[in-house]
Every structure is written in structure tokens, then in C-alpha cells.
Amino acid sequence: MDGDILIADTAALPRSGRLVIASAGGQILLAELRRQDTGWVLVSGDATRQALRVDPSQDVDIWGHVVGLVRTED
């Protein structure tokens, strides 16, 4: 929800199925990290979006794994 705060562990090792905060092309993403034959991909909860291959040379990086959520009230 708008205004909520995600808590991320930036030191955790990659694990398939984890929710991560990532960047791609200068945009911040919240996506599921999955391991595939070709490497790691970011999968959106929006079925209309294609999975993104994690590749720092293509400006796609994982910042951290989500470990908590703080709900805020407006």
C-alpha cells in the first residue's frame, strides 16, 4: 500500500522464490527472484510483463531480499 516501508537484507545470498527489490533501467522493481537454466530472472506479479534476466551489464541488479514490511497509516 502507498506509504508502507519494505525492509530488505542486502547481504543475503540469492534464493529462488524470494521477493526482492531490484533496479532495471533506472526503475525500482519489486519482483520474485527465480532460478532458471539460463540464470536468475525477476518475475513480476503482473502477468502482462515479461521476466527480466538479472544482468548487471544490462543495468538489471538485485538490491536486497525483502524480509519485512512496516504498514503505515495515512
C-alpha positions, 0 to 999 in steps of 0.5 A, a space after each residue: 500500500 502507498 506509504 508502507 516501508 519494505 525492509 530488505 537484507 542486502 547481504 543475503 545470498 540469492 534464493 529462488 522464490 524470494 521477493 526482492 527489490 531490484 533496479 532495471 533501467 533506472 526503475 525500482 522493481 519489486 519482483 520474485 527472484 527465480 532460478 532458471 537454466 539460463 540464470 536468475 530472472 525477476 518475475 513480476 506479479 503482473 502477468 502482462 510483463 515479461 521476466 527480466 534476466 538479472 544482468 548487471 551489464 544490462 543495468 538489471 541488479 538485485 538490491 536486497 531480499 525483502 524480509 519485512 514490511 512496516 504498514 503505515 497509516 495515512 
